């Protein structure tokens, strides 16, 4: 794996990891008052692009990390819809 591949895998992986505390806090507090649906949707679009890129270049690590990030952000979007007042 070369440097470009490592960076390409780190980007969606770190995206998924960075959003985990927000996901846990939202789950525990059941509050989404400080979240932006537009930001969540933008992250989902970005994750879809990473996933498609990984599939297109046949890079399993990138596809898995992009898919994981997508799942995390989709769960957050679902919680946003569920807990929205």
Biopython code that builds the backbone (N, CA, C, O; Angstrom):
import numpy as np
from Bio.PDB.StructureBuilder import StructureBuilder

atoms = [
    (1, "UNK", "N", (0.863, -1.177, 0.000)),
    (1, "UNK", "CA", (0.000, 0.000, 0.000)),
    (1, "UNK", "C", (0.903, 1.231, 0.000)),
    (1, "UNK", "O", (1.776, 1.375, 0.856)),
    (2, "UNK", "N", (0.683, 2.107, -0.962)),
    (2, "UNK", "CA", (1.521, 3.308, -1.048)),
    (2, "UNK", "C", (0.918, 4.453, -0.235)),
    (2, "UNK", "O", (-0.171, 4.326, 0.325)),
    (3, "UNK", "N", (1.630, 5.556, -0.179)),
    (3, "UNK", "CA", (1.212, 6.698, 0.637)),
    (3, "UNK", "C", (-0.155, 7.231, 0.219)),
    (3, "UNK", "O", (-0.972, 7.579, 1.072)),
    (4, "UNK", "N", (-0.405, 7.297, -1.073)),
    (4, "UNK", "CA", (-1.701, 7.791, -1.562)),
    (4, "UNK", "C", (-2.837, 6.893, -1.087)),
    (4, "UNK", "O", (-3.901, 7.386, -0.710)),
    (5, "UNK", "N", (-2.623, 5.595, -1.101)),
    (5, "UNK", "CA", (-3.659, 4.663, -0.629)),
    (5, "UNK", "C", (-3.886, 4.803, 0.872)),
    (5, "UNK", "O", (-5.022, 4.744, 1.343)),
    (6, "UNK", "N", (-2.824, 4.984, 1.603)),
    (6, "UNK", "CA", (-2.951, 5.144, 3.060)),
    (6, "UNK", "C", (-3.770, 6.396, 3.373)),
    (6, "UNK", "O", (-4.660, 6.366, 4.223)),
    (7, "UNK", "N", (-3.468, 7.479, 2.692)),
    (7, "UNK", "CA", (-4.219, 8.717, 2.899)),
    (7, "UNK", "C", (-5.673, 8.539, 2.496)),
    (7, "UNK", "O", (-6.576, 9.016, 3.183)),
    (8, "UNK", "N", (-5.899, 7.856, 1.385)),
    (8, "UNK", "CA", (-7.270, 7.638, 0.905)),
    (8, "UNK", "C", (-8.079, 6.760, 1.857)),
    (8, "UNK", "O", (-9.301, 6.897, 1.926)),
    (9, "UNK", "N", (-7.434, 5.877, 2.577)),
    (9, "UNK", "CA", (-8.128, 5.045, 3.563)),
    (9, "UNK", "C", (-8.319, 5.818, 4.868)),
    (9, "UNK", "O", (-9.348, 5.674, 5.528)),
    (10, "UNK", "N", (-7.343, 6.628, 5.239)),
    (10, "UNK", "CA", (-7.437, 7.392, 6.480)),
    (10, "UNK", "C", (-8.563, 8.419, 6.447)),
    (10, "UNK", "O", (-9.226, 8.636, 7.461)),
    (11, "UNK", "N", (-8.788, 9.050, 5.310)),
    (11, "UNK", "CA", (-9.792, 10.114, 5.223)),
    (11, "UNK", "C", (-11.183, 9.635, 5.643)),
    (11, "UNK", "O", (-11.745, 10.200, 6.581)),
    (12, "UNK", "N", (-11.761, 8.628, 4.999)),
    (12, "UNK", "CA", (-13.093, 8.193, 5.446)),
    (12, "UNK", "C", (-13.071, 7.510, 6.811)),
    (12, "UNK", "O", (-14.053, 7.565, 7.551)),
    (13, "UNK", "N", (-11.947, 6.861, 7.145)),
    (13, "UNK", "CA", (-11.860, 6.213, 8.457)),
    (13, "UNK", "C", (-11.902, 7.253, 9.572)),
    (13, "UNK", "O", (-12.636, 7.099, 10.548)),
    (14, "UNK", "N", (-11.115, 8.306, 9.420)),
    (14, "UNK", "CA", (-11.117, 9.368, 10.424)),
    (14, "UNK", "C", (-12.458, 10.090, 10.461)),
    (14, "UNK", "O", (-12.895, 10.543, 11.519)),
    (15, "UNK", "N", (-13.105, 10.196, 9.316)),
    (15, "UNK", "CA", (-14.439, 10.799, 9.273)),
    (15, "UNK", "C", (-15.404, 9.985, 10.126)),
    (15, "UNK", "O", (-16.192, 10.550, 10.884)),
    (16, "UNK", "N", (-15.347, 8.690, 10.007)),
    (16, "UNK", "CA", (-16.232, 7.826, 10.800)),
    (16, "UNK", "C", (-15.893, 7.920, 12.280)),
    (16, "UNK", "O", (-16.790, 7.995, 13.121)),
    (17, "UNK", "N", (-14.611, 7.917, 12.601)),
    (17, "UNK", "CA", (-14.186, 7.981, 13.995)),
    (17, "UNK", "C", (-14.547, 9.323, 14.613)),
    (17, "UNK", "O", (-14.978, 9.377, 15.765)),
    (18, "UNK", "N", (-14.376, 10.411, 13.859)),
    (18, "UNK", "CA", (-14.641, 11.732, 14.422)),
    (18, "UNK", "C", (-16.119, 11.953, 14.713)),
    (18, "UNK", "O", (-16.457, 12.761, 15.577)),
    (19, "UNK", "N", (-16.987, 11.271, 14.030)),
    (19, "UNK", "CA", (-18.419, 11.476, 14.233)),
    (19, "UNK", "C", (-18.976, 10.534, 15.314)),
    (19, "UNK", "O", (-20.099, 10.726, 15.778)),
    (20, "UNK", "N", (-18.203, 9.526, 15.714)),
    (20, "UNK", "CA", (-18.681, 8.583, 16.741)),
    (20, "UNK", "C", (-19.053, 9.257, 18.062)),
    (20, "UNK", "O", (-20.093, 8.913, 18.623)),
    (21, "UNK", "N", (-18.261, 10.199, 18.593)),
    (21, "UNK", "CA", (-18.680, 10.852, 19.848)),
    (21, "UNK", "C", (-20.023, 11.585, 19.695)),
    (21, "UNK", "O", (-20.841, 11.585, 20.615)),
    (22, "UNK", "N", (-20.242, 12.201, 18.544)),
    (22, "UNK", "CA", (-21.520, 12.885, 18.311)),
    (22, "UNK", "C", (-22.663, 11.883, 18.247)),
    (22, "UNK", "O", (-23.754, 12.133, 18.759)),
    (23, "UNK", "N", (-22.402, 10.756, 17.616)),
    (23, "UNK", "CA", (-23.417, 9.708, 17.521)),
    (23, "UNK", "C", (-23.777, 9.182, 18.909)),
    (23, "UNK", "O", (-24.956, 9.012, 19.221)),
    (24, "UNK", "N", (-22.772, 8.926, 19.740)),
    (24, "UNK", "CA", (-23.007, 8.427, 21.102)),
    (24, "UNK", "C", (-23.754, 9.474, 21.928)),
    (24, "UNK", "O", (-24.696, 9.140, 22.646)),
    (25, "UNK", "N", (-23.336, 10.739, 21.829)),
    (25, "UNK", "CA", (-24.003, 11.796, 22.594)),
    (25, "UNK", "C", (-25.461, 11.949, 22.159)),
    (25, "UNK", "O", (-26.352, 12.103, 22.994)),
    (26, "UNK", "N", (-25.694, 11.904, 20.864)),
    (26, "UNK", "CA", (-27.062, 12.016, 20.354)),
    (26, "UNK", "C", (-27.902, 10.839, 20.832)),
    (26, "UNK", "O", (-29.054, 11.017, 21.229)),
    (27, "UNK", "N", (-27.338, 9.651, 20.797)),
    (27, "UNK", "CA", (-28.043, 8.446, 21.253)),
    (27, "UNK", "C", (-28.389, 8.559, 22.747)),
    (27, "UNK", "O", (-29.507, 8.243, 23.153)),
    (28, "UNK", "N", (-27.431, 9.009, 23.552)),
    (28, "UNK", "CA", (-27.639, 9.081, 25.004)),
    (28, "UNK", "C", (-28.586, 10.204, 25.411)),
    (28, "UNK", "O", (-29.434, 10.010, 26.282)),
    (29, "UNK", "N", (-28.452, 11.369, 24.795)),
    (29, "UNK", "CA", (-29.264, 12.525, 25.188)),
    (29, "UNK", "C", (-30.588, 12.608, 24.438)),
    (29, "UNK", "O", (-31.524, 13.278, 24.875)),
    (30, "UNK", "N", (-30.651, 11.917, 23.302)),
    (30, "UNK", "CA", (-31.841, 11.970, 22.437)),
    (30, "UNK", "C", (-32.167, 13.408, 22.036)),
    (30, "UNK", "O", (-33.331, 13.777, 21.883)),
    (31, "UNK", "N", (-31.123, 14.203, 21.869)),
    (31, "UNK", "CA", (-31.270, 15.597, 21.488)),
    (31, "UNK", "C", (-30.447, 15.873, 20.230)),
    (31, "UNK", "O", (-29.273, 15.510, 20.149)),
    (32, "UNK", "N", (-31.076, 16.517, 19.262)),
    (32, "UNK", "CA", (-30.384, 16.892, 18.030)),
    (32, "UNK", "C", (-30.475, 18.398, 17.790)),
    (32, "UNK", "O", (-30.271, 18.872, 16.672)),
    (33, "UNK", "N", (-30.780, 19.134, 18.840)),
    (33, "UNK", "CA", (-31.014, 20.572, 18.698)),
    (33, "UNK", "C", (-29.798, 21.328, 18.177)),
    (33, "UNK", "O", (-29.955, 22.376, 17.550)),
    (34, "UNK", "N", (-28.604, 20.830, 18.418)),
    (34, "UNK", "CA", (-27.399, 21.522, 17.969)),
    (34, "UNK", "C", (-26.783, 20.913, 16.717)),
    (34, "UNK", "O", (-25.676, 21.285, 16.327)),
    (35, "UNK", "N", (-27.485, 19.986, 16.086)),
    (35, "UNK", "CA", (-26.966, 19.359, 14.877)),
    (35, "UNK", "C", (-27.574, 19.997, 13.638)),
    (35, "UNK", "O", (-28.701, 20.490, 13.666)),
    (36, "UNK", "N", (-26.812, 19.980, 12.552)),
    (36, "UNK", "CA", (-27.290, 20.491, 11.279)),
    (36, "UNK", "C", (-27.557, 19.317, 10.338)),
    (36, "UNK", "O", (-26.653, 18.539, 10.031)),
    (37, "UNK", "N", (-28.799, 19.197, 9.886)),
    (37, "UNK", "CA", (-29.136, 18.134, 8.946)),
    (37, "UNK", "C", (-28.353, 18.304, 7.646)),
    (37, "UNK", "O", (-27.946, 17.315, 7.036)),
    (38, "UNK", "N", (-28.140, 19.544, 7.218)),
    (38, "UNK", "CA", (-27.395, 19.785, 5.986)),
    (38, "UNK", "C", (-25.958, 19.289, 6.091)),
    (38, "UNK", "O", (-25.413, 18.753, 5.127)),
    (39, "UNK", "N", (-25.351, 19.463, 7.242)),
    (39, "UNK", "CA", (-23.988, 18.968, 7.444)),
    (39, "UNK", "C", (-23.960, 17.450, 7.410)),
    (39, "UNK", "O", (-23.071, 16.853, 6.804)),
    (40, "UNK", "N", (-24.921, 16.836, 8.053)),
    (40, "UNK", "CA", (-24.996, 15.372, 8.049)),
    (40, "UNK", "C", (-25.189, 14.863, 6.630)),
    (40, "UNK", "O", (-24.540, 13.900, 6.221)),
    (41, "UNK", "N", (-26.077, 15.504, 5.878)),
    (41, "UNK", "CA", (-26.312, 15.082, 4.494)),
    (41, "UNK", "C", (-25.075, 15.279, 3.626)),
    (41, "UNK", "O", (-24.795, 14.456, 2.754)),
    (42, "UNK", "N", (-24.344, 16.345, 3.851)),
    (42, "UNK", "CA", (-23.108, 16.571, 3.103)),
    (42, "UNK", "C", (-22.074, 15.495, 3.425)),
    (42, "UNK", "O", (-21.359, 15.034, 2.535)),
    (43, "UNK", "N", (-21.993, 15.094, 4.691)),
    (43, "UNK", "CA", (-21.069, 14.025, 5.066)),
    (43, "UNK", "C", (-21.489, 12.705, 4.408)),
    (43, "UNK", "O", (-20.635, 11.920, 3.997)),
    (44, "UNK", "N", (-22.794, 12.460, 4.308)),
    (44, "UNK", "CA", (-23.281, 11.242, 3.668)),
    (44, "UNK", "C", (-22.902, 11.235, 2.189)),
    (44, "UNK", "O", (-22.446, 10.217, 1.667)),
    (45, "UNK", "N", (-23.090, 12.359, 1.521)),
    (45, "UNK", "CA", (-22.705, 12.447, 0.103)),
    (45, "UNK", "C", (-21.210, 12.202, -0.059)),
    (45, "UNK", "O", (-20.788, 11.485, -0.966)),
    (46, "UNK", "N", (-20.410, 12.798, 0.823)),
    (46, "UNK", "CA", (-18.961, 12.597, 0.777)),
    (46, "UNK", "C", (-18.607, 11.127, 0.974)),
    (46, "UNK", "O", (-17.742, 10.596, 0.278)),
    (47, "UNK", "N", (-19.276, 10.468, 1.923)),
    (47, "UNK", "CA", (-19.017, 9.052, 2.168)),
    (47, "UNK", "C", (-19.423, 8.184, 0.983)),
    (47, "UNK", "O", (-18.741, 7.211, 0.663)),
    (48, "UNK", "N", (-20.516, 8.525, 0.340)),
    (48, "UNK", "CA", (-20.937, 7.786, -0.858)),
    (48, "UNK", "C", (-19.877, 7.913, -1.952)),
    (48, "UNK", "O", (-19.555, 6.940, -2.634)),
    (49, "UNK", "N", (-19.337, 9.126, -2.110)),
    (49, "UNK", "CA", (-18.295, 9.329, -3.116)),
    (49, "UNK", "C", (-17.043, 8.520, -2.797)),
    (49, "UNK", "O", (-16.445, 7.933, -3.698)),
    (50, "UNK", "N", (-16.634, 8.478, -1.519)),
    (50, "UNK", "CA", (-15.483, 7.662, -1.125)),
    (50, "UNK", "C", (-15.755, 6.188, -1.406)),
    (50, "UNK", "O", (-14.894, 5.470, -1.914)),
    (51, "UNK", "N", (-16.955, 5.752, -1.070)),
    (51, "UNK", "CA", (-17.326, 4.353, -1.289)),
    (51, "UNK", "C", (-17.287, 4.022, -2.776)),
    (51, "UNK", "O", (-16.714, 3.006, -3.169)),
    (52, "UNK", "N", (-17.886, 4.862, -3.598)),
    (52, "UNK", "CA", (-17.888, 4.634, -5.042)),
    (52, "UNK", "C", (-16.481, 4.671, -5.622)),
    (52, "UNK", "O", (-16.152, 3.894, -6.519)),
    (53, "UNK", "N", (-15.658, 5.571, -5.110)),
    (53, "UNK", "CA", (-14.265, 5.640, -5.569)),
    (53, "UNK", "C", (-13.527, 4.344, -5.225)),
    (53, "UNK", "O", (-12.792, 3.800, -6.050)),
    (54, "UNK", "N", (-13.731, 3.862, -4.011)),
    (54, "UNK", "CA", (-13.090, 2.602, -3.612)),
    (54, "UNK", "C", (-13.533, 1.433, -4.469)),
    (54, "UNK", "O", (-12.722, 0.585, -4.842)),
    (55, "UNK", "N", (-14.823, 1.388, -4.784)),
    (55, "UNK", "CA", (-15.340, 0.335, -5.658)),
    (55, "UNK", "C", (-14.748, 0.482, -7.057)),
    (55, "UNK", "O", (-14.340, -0.504, -7.671)),
    (56, "UNK", "N", (-14.704, 1.719, -7.557)),
    (56, "UNK", "CA", (-14.217, 1.986, -8.910)),
    (56, "UNK", "C", (-12.757, 1.587, -9.097)),
    (56, "UNK", "O", (-12.390, 1.044, -10.139)),
    (57, "UNK", "N", (-11.934, 1.849, -8.104)),
    (57, "UNK", "CA", (-10.510, 1.504, -8.237)),
    (57, "UNK", "C", (-10.200, 0.129, -7.634)),
    (57, "UNK", "O", (-9.042, -0.281, -7.559)),
    (58, "UNK", "N", (-11.247, -0.567, -7.209)),
    (58, "UNK", "CA", (-11.134, -1.919, -6.659)),
    (58, "UNK", "C", (-10.168, -1.983, -5.468)),
    (58, "UNK", "O", (-9.302, -2.854, -5.389)),
    (59, "UNK", "N", (-10.348, -1.032, -4.551)),
    (59, "UNK", "CA", (-9.538, -0.967, -3.338)),
    (59, "UNK", "C", (-10.420, -1.369, -2.159)),
    (59, "UNK", "O", (-11.262, -0.592, -1.708)),
    (60, "UNK", "N", (-10.220, -2.582, -1.669)),
    (60, "UNK", "CA", (-11.077, -3.097, -0.594)),
    (60, "UNK", "C", (-10.991, -2.283, 0.682)),
    (60, "UNK", "O", (-12.008, -2.048, 1.334)),
    (61, "UNK", "N", (-9.793, -1.849, 1.048)),
    (61, "UNK", "CA", (-9.635, -1.079, 2.282)),
    (61, "UNK", "C", (-10.394, 0.242, 2.193)),
    (61, "UNK", "O", (-11.065, 0.640, 3.145)),
    (62, "UNK", "N", (-10.290, 0.909, 1.068)),
    (62, "UNK", "CA", (-10.995, 2.170, 0.870)),
    (62, "UNK", "C", (-12.503, 1.952, 0.825)),
    (62, "UNK", "O", (-13.265, 2.743, 1.382)),
    (63, "UNK", "N", (-12.928, 0.897, 0.174)),
    (63, "UNK", "CA", (-14.355, 0.590, 0.096)),
    (63, "UNK", "C", (-14.928, 0.303, 1.480)),
    (63, "UNK", "O", (-16.013, 0.779, 1.816)),
    (64, "UNK", "N", (-14.211, -0.464, 2.273)),
    (64, "UNK", "CA", (-14.676, -0.797, 3.624)),
    (64, "UNK", "C", (-14.699, 0.436, 4.520)),
    (64, "UNK", "O", (-15.676, 0.662, 5.234)),
    (65, "UNK", "N", (-13.634, 1.238, 4.490)),
    (65, "UNK", "CA", (-13.599, 2.418, 5.350)),
    (65, "UNK", "C", (-14.647, 3.440, 4.908)),
    (65, "UNK", "O", (-15.272, 4.086, 5.749)),
    (66, "UNK", "N", (-14.841, 3.590, 3.607)),
    (66, "UNK", "CA", (-15.886, 4.488, 3.114)),
    (66, "UNK", "C", (-17.267, 3.995, 3.482)),
    (66, "UNK", "O", (-18.142, 4.787, 3.831)),
    (67, "UNK", "N", (-17.467, 2.696, 3.407)),
    (67, "UNK", "CA", (-18.752, 2.111, 3.787)),
    (67, "UNK", "C", (-19.033, 2.255, 5.271)),
    (67, "UNK", "O", (-20.164, 2.531, 5.673)),
    (68, "UNK", "N", (-18.003, 2.069, 6.085)),
    (68, "UNK", "CA", (-18.160, 2.224, 7.531)),
    (68, "UNK", "C", (-18.544, 3.660, 7.885)),
    (68, "UNK", "O", (-19.449, 3.891, 8.687)),
    (69, "UNK", "N", (-17.848, 4.618, 7.279)),
    (69, "UNK", "CA", (-18.164, 6.023, 7.523)),
    (69, "UNK", "C", (-19.591, 6.337, 7.073)),
    (69, "UNK", "O", (-20.309, 7.077, 7.746)),
    (70, "UNK", "N", (-19.992, 5.781, 5.951)),
    (70, "UNK", "CA", (-21.351, 5.993, 5.449)),
    (70, "UNK", "C", (-22.379, 5.453, 6.438)),
    (70, "UNK", "O", (-23.377, 6.117, 6.716)),
    (71, "UNK", "N", (-22.151, 4.281, 6.960)),
    (71, "UNK", "CA", (-23.093, 3.685, 7.922)),
    (71, "UNK", "C", (-23.216, 4.552, 9.173)),
    (71, "UNK", "O", (-24.323, 4.800, 9.650)),
    (72, "UNK", "N", (-22.092, 5.009, 9.700)),
    (72, "UNK", "CA", (-22.106, 5.860, 10.894)),
    (72, "UNK", "C", (-22.929, 7.119, 10.645)),
    (72, "UNK", "O", (-23.757, 7.496, 11.473)),
    (73, "UNK", "N", (-22.702, 7.767, 9.507)),
    (73, "UNK", "CA", (-23.428, 9.000, 9.206)),
    (73, "UNK", "C", (-24.896, 8.748, 8.887)),
    (73, "UNK", "O", (-25.740, 9.591, 9.187)),
    (74, "UNK", "N", (-25.216, 7.609, 8.286)),
    (74, "UNK", "CA", (-26.625, 7.275, 8.054)),
    (74, "UNK", "C", (-27.356, 7.051, 9.375)),
    (74, "UNK", "O", (-28.509, 7.456, 9.525)),
    (75, "UNK", "N", (-26.691, 6.410, 10.326)),
    (75, "UNK", "CA", (-27.294, 6.224, 11.653)),
    (75, "UNK", "C", (-27.543, 7.574, 12.308)),
    (75, "UNK", "O", (-28.601, 7.793, 12.897)),
    (76, "UNK", "N", (-26.568, 8.486, 12.208)),
    (76, "UNK", "CA", (-26.740, 9.818, 12.781)),
    (76, "UNK", "C", (-27.904, 10.550, 12.112)),
    (76, "UNK", "O", (-28.672, 11.234, 12.789)),
    (77, "UNK", "N", (-28.040, 10.415, 10.804)),
    (77, "UNK", "CA", (-29.157, 11.043, 10.086)),
    (77, "UNK", "C", (-30.492, 10.463, 10.555)),
    (77, "UNK", "O", (-31.465, 11.196, 10.727)),
    (78, "UNK", "N", (-30.533, 9.162, 10.758)),
    (78, "UNK", "CA", (-31.756, 8.527, 11.263)),
    (78, "UNK", "C", (-32.097, 9.029, 12.661)),
    (78, "UNK", "O", (-33.260, 9.301, 12.958)),
    (79, "UNK", "N", (-31.092, 9.150, 13.515)),
    (79, "UNK", "CA", (-31.329, 9.680, 14.861)),
    (79, "UNK", "C", (-31.810, 11.126, 14.791)),
    (79, "UNK", "O", (-32.672, 11.535, 15.570)),
    (80, "UNK", "N", (-31.258, 11.895, 13.864)),
    (80, "UNK", "CA", (-31.688, 13.284, 13.695)),
    (80, "UNK", "C", (-33.176, 13.328, 13.365)),
    (80, "UNK", "O", (-33.925, 14.110, 13.949)),
    (81, "UNK", "N", (-33.588, 12.505, 12.446)),
    (81, "UNK", "CA", (-35.005, 12.466, 12.048)),
    (81, "UNK", "C", (-35.876, 11.956, 13.201)),
    (81, "UNK", "O", (-36.963, 12.479, 13.449)),
    (82, "UNK", "N", (-35.388, 10.934, 13.897)),
    (82, "UNK", "CA", (-36.141, 10.329, 14.991)),
    (82, "UNK", "C", (-36.323, 11.277, 16.163)),
    (82, "UNK", "O", (-37.412, 11.354, 16.732)),
    (83, "UNK", "N", (-35.268, 12.005, 16.534)),
    (83, "UNK", "CA", (-35.310, 12.849, 17.731)),
    (83, "UNK", "C", (-35.647, 14.310, 17.454)),
    (83, "UNK", "O", (-35.705, 15.119, 18.381)),
    (84, "UNK", "N", (-35.869, 14.653, 16.199)),
    (84, "UNK", "CA", (-36.210, 16.032, 15.856)),
    (84, "UNK", "C", (-37.562, 16.393, 16.458)),
    (84, "UNK", "O", (-38.509, 15.610, 16.392)),
    (85, "UNK", "N", (-37.645, 17.585, 17.045)),
    (85, "UNK", "CA", (-38.901, 17.993, 17.690)),
    (85, "UNK", "C", (-39.701, 18.894, 16.803)),
    (85, "UNK", "O", (-40.786, 19.333, 17.186)),
]
sb = StructureBuilder()
sb.init_structure("model")
sb.init_model(0)
sb.init_chain("A")
sb.init_seg("    ")
for serial, (resi, resn, name, xyz) in enumerate(atoms, 1):
    if name == "N":
        sb.init_residue(resn, " ", resi, " ")
    sb.init_atom(name, np.array(xyz, "f"), 0.0, 1.0, " ", f" {name:<3s}", serial, name[0])
structure = sb.get_structure()
